[in-house]
Amino acid sequence: VPRAEPEDAELVARFLCDRSPAAFHALYARHAGGLFRFALRLAGGDAPLAEELAQEAWVRGIEGLPRFAFRSSLRTWLLGCVLNCWREHRRRSARTGPLPLPEPAAPARLPWLALDLERAIAALAPGQREVLLLHDVEGYSHTEVARMLEIDAGTSRSQLLRARRAVRQGLGAGEDEDHGRRRTRA
Amino acid sequence: MGEDEPEPEPLSNEEREALRALPREAAPPSALERRVVRELTRRGLLRSPASTWRGAVLAAGLLLSFAAGHISAGRSADISPASAAGKSWLLLLRGAPPEDNAPIEARIASMREWAREVRHAGVGIDGARLASGAEWVGAANAPAESDLSGYFLLRGVDRERALAIARSCPLLDWGGRIELRRVASAPGPS
């Protein structure tokens, strides 16, 4: 379990003391980028949905802040809020199967491999995407992933295995297409 | 964070590096913070910006939000003089946000984002800041200071829409207020 950063604890304490917009802004400025990126990836690149998730996650996070005891990092707590909002959204919507391909926020600054990787992750089934993002991108252990997703660790492992295979397959297909295009041009 | 036990198909070093190299952050739209603050305030989870407003600090924050001297979200070429006549509204921005509610950069971004959103909704909008230090002409009992700090001009909208647009202005989140006035006659030479 990651240790709480003293800066976050200080920011939280300051916020809970006066609940001023300035104190909130300090928390927001520190974590908004990470939250939004996570929401964007969970949503498969659907920016409006990611905004919706991030907004609701911030509201819930702030609402629950008095109960937050820093047993995990603030980032983990907030990512958990995003995750809950996302899973509720999934339950609410009848949406199944792969979501639209992502439009990374700054594609020009991403190397081609990263772009392909983002697309391959976005194309995963939602459950696999959640596990791969938490384990391979965010760096949580299976025990932690299992706790966050309310599944057992074995399910987390098997989902990750399938997710990695699908990503590898997706990247391989992308490479094949690239080779094909190069051959066509030649 | 860490691994519990060996993975059946572990990542190669190249894959691990590629995943690690993915950006960890993405800048959310500037309007998102404004929406979150509004919702938190509405639910009573955040102190209202208005409650911390210091009336004596006139114009400072808002005037800075017009730092470029003139905010314009672009003219709407679709609005003909005929359709605009009688449908122009002036939003007089009054009062000013306190200096310590949020960094001024956030306010600048919020105000510009708001004006952009209005324009994207198909409304002609222009705005300008007013410098501090009102000078009164022909007013014997003029107040010592004006709290008018800027304005927006909306073209081609009815009253309901103008009101809705005014209500969505971030100035209200900061404790300011807006005076809405219909433009009775089209400006410029006839």
Chai-1 contact restraints between the chains, C-beta under 6 A:
chainA,res_idxA,chainB,res_idxB,connection_type,confidence,min_distance_angstrom,max_distance_angstrom,comment,restraint_id
A,P2,B,M1,contact,1.0,0.0,6.0,A-B,restraint_1
A,R19,B,L46,contact,1.0,0.0,6.0,A-B,restraint_2
A,R19,B,R47,contact,1.0,0.0,6.0,A-B,restraint_3
A,S20,B,R47,contact,1.0,0.0,6.0,A-B,restraint_4
A,P21,B,V37,contact,1.0,0.0,6.0,A-B,restraint_5
A,P21,B,P49,contact,1.0,0.0,6.0,A-B,restraint_6
A,P21,B,N101,contact,1.0,0.0,6.0,A-B,restraint_7
A,P21,B,A102,contact,1.0,0.0,6.0,A-B,restraint_8
A,A22,B,D100,contact,1.0,0.0,6.0,A-B,restraint_9
A,A22,B,N101,contact,1.0,0.0,6.0,A-B,restraint_10
A,A22,B,A102,contact,1.0,0.0,6.0,A-B,restraint_11
A,F24,B,L46,contact,1.0,0.0,6.0,A-B,restraint_12
A,H25,B,A102,contact,1.0,0.0,6.0,A-B,restraint_13
A,Y28,B,E33,contact,1.0,0.0,6.0,A-B,restraint_14
A,A32,B,P28,contact,1.0,0.0,6.0,A-B,restraint_15
A,G33,B,E25,contact,1.0,0.0,6.0,A-B,restraint_16
A,G33,B,A27,contact,1.0,0.0,6.0,A-B,restraint_17
A,G34,B,R24,contact,1.0,0.0,6.0,A-B,restraint_18
A,G34,B,E25,contact,1.0,0.0,6.0,A-B,restraint_19
A,F36,B,A26,contact,1.0,0.0,6.0,A-B,restraint_20
A,F36,B,P28,contact,1.0,0.0,6.0,A-B,restraint_21
A,R37,B,E25,contact,1.0,0.0,6.0,A-B,restraint_22
A,R37,B,A26,contact,1.0,0.0,6.0,A-B,restraint_23
A,L40,B,A26,contact,1.0,0.0,6.0,A-B,restraint_24
A,E51,B,L32,contact,1.0,0.0,6.0,A-B,restraint_25
A,Q55,B,R35,contact,1.0,0.0,6.0,A-B,restraint_26
A,Q55,B,V36,contact,1.0,0.0,6.0,A-B,restraint_27
A,W58,B,V36,contact,1.0,0.0,6.0,A-B,restraint_28
A,V59,B,E39,contact,1.0,0.0,6.0,A-B,restraint_29
A,I62,B,L40,contact,1.0,0.0,6.0,A-B,restraint_30
A,I62,B,L45,contact,1.0,0.0,6.0,A-B,restraint_31
A,E63,B,L45,contact,1.0,0.0,6.0,A-B,restraint_32
A,A105,B,A26,contact,1.0,0.0,6.0,A-B,restraint_33
A,L113,B,A18,contact,1.0,0.0,6.0,A-B,restraint_34
A,A114,B,L22,contact,1.0,0.0,6.0,A-B,restraint_35
A,L117,B,A18,contact,1.0,0.0,6.0,A-B,restraint_36
A,D136,B,L19,contact,1.0,0.0,6.0,A-B,restraint_37
A,V137,B,L19,contact,1.0,0.0,6.0,A-B,restraint_38
A,V137,B,L22,contact,1.0,0.0,6.0,A-B,restraint_39
A,G139,B,M1,contact,1.0,0.0,6.0,A-B,restraint_40
A,Y140,B,M1,contact,1.0,0.0,6.0,A-B,restraint_41
A,S141,B,M1,contact,1.0,0.0,6.0,A-B,restraint_42
A,S141,B,G2,contact,1.0,0.0,6.0,A-B,restraint_43
A,S141,B,D4,contact,1.0,0.0,6.0,A-B,restraint_44
A,H142,B,D4,contact,1.0,0.0,6.0,A-B,restraint_45
A,T143,B,D4,contact,1.0,0.0,6.0,A-B,restraint_46
A,L161,B,P8,contact,1.0,0.0,6.0,A-B,restraint_47
A,L161,B,E9,contact,1.0,0.0,6.0,A-B,restraint_48
